[in-house]
């Protein structure tokens, strides 16, 4: 099939040949997606016999996305590959256990809408809210929904992380995007919250809500020695509340101890969630070439 090439080489492919190859690949991709669906059916049956459990696996999702980005090569843009897999993962999770994503749109709908649709696709329902506090309340009242808001929680946020401190309150389970780069089409950093997960939570970075008396300029440096950082700060009642991200391997309470040594008083710390470490793909070659 195809024209004969000179010098005894393999026959040249015609446009018809190449289109036939594309059709073959498209069919194989569709068959594989349907096969994935059949495996999910079996997974649902097994989970039902074992008493259910959350379908969300933040640590596994983060590892999958990193592996996809690291192995990608060729002309297909990395944005497209990442977006396809995000839709596949989120949709099959939805098939296992239907859920909605509650989204804080107080900073403007466009950026958050793009982020929600890139990470969760169009099958998963997205419910808009006007503050991080409203998102947290909605997730707390649900049986298995997710919440999503910008790291600073938006203009009406105040110390939103304090609402995650009670034991049964929602907790942060992910920071998106899993793979960061300067030209990411949904690159605005966001937190994802859910009701507490029983297993497979990513704990590379642990988040703590730390209350203390007042701000001092020595705090960021004191925490950086531990590899920790202040993600957010806001007035809270009669004092100050900090949202601190620390390495998951550190002993609980160590960040609070360092702040005391830096001059803080009335220091109290509560863990409010954790997420996978950030993966910077900026150093990778454009388009995986």
Beta strands, then each sheet from edge to edge (+ up, - down):
strand 1: 100-104
strand 2: 125-129
strand 3: 146-150
strand 4: 171-176
strand 5: 179-180
strand 6: 190-194
strand 7: 205-212
strand 8: 229-236
strand 9: 239-247
strand 10: 268-275
strand 11: 279-280
sheet 1: 2+ 1+ 3+ 6- 4+
sheet 2: 5+ 11+
sheet 3: 8+ 9- 7+ 10-
end
